[in-house]
Amino acid sequence: MISEDKIREHMEVRSADGSHVGTVDHMEGKSRIKLTRTDSDDGKHHLIPLDWVDHVDAHVHLSKSASDVRSNWETMN
């Protein structure tokens, strides 16, 4: 599992198929990434589990496709 200390605010989050799915707002605890709402089509924050992260370099790369991510992320107001 990826360590949460590698994930920084404003990093781009990309799906396994290379699509942009969001931008990191901050870590929500030690197990979830909160995405910015300003970068979201619905204007809401979304949470994704750290378990979905495949690797981190200049971006956060997920192990799921964009459609899987959007179907399964948690939405906040």
N, C-alpha and C positions, 0 to 999 in steps of 0.2 A: 504494500500500500504506500502511496505517496505521502510524504510528510507535509502537514499543513503549512509549515514555515517556508516552503518553497513557493507558495502562492502569494502574490502581491496584489495590492489594489491596482486597478486599471489595466491588468493583463487581459489580453483577448482570449476568449474561450472558443476553441474550435472543435467541431464534431469529428468523428472518425472518418467521415467522408469529406472533410476539409472545409465545411461550411462554418461561417461565423454564427455562433449561437448566443453570444453575449460578451459582457465585460465584467470582470470581477469588481464588485463593490467592496466586499471584505469577507473574511471567514466568519461564519456564524457558528460559534463554538469551535470544536476541533474536527467535526465530521461533515460540515456542509459549507458550500460556497454560495454566497449571496451575490446575485448578478444585479447590475444597475438597472433601474427602471427606465432611465432616459435612453437606454440602448434597446429597449424592448418594444415590440410592435403594439402591445396592449397597455404600455405605460405602467406596468406593475413589476415588482421585484419577483425574481424566481430563485428557488433554492435547488441546488444539485448536490448529491452526495459525493463526498471525496472518493468513494469507491469507484465512481465512473471515470476518474482521471487515469489515463494511460501513462502519460509522462508530461513533464514540465520543462520547457526551455524558455524562449522569449514569450511563449504562449502556453496556455493550459490546453492540452490535447486530451480529448475524451475518447473512451472506447466504444461509444454508442453513436449511431447515425443522428443527424439533425432531427429527423422526424421522431425517432425514439426519445431523444432528449426532450423535445417539446411536448410529447405525449405524456411523459412521466415525471417532469419536474414539478416541484411544489410551488404554487403561486401564492404570493402575499399581496396585500393591498398596499 
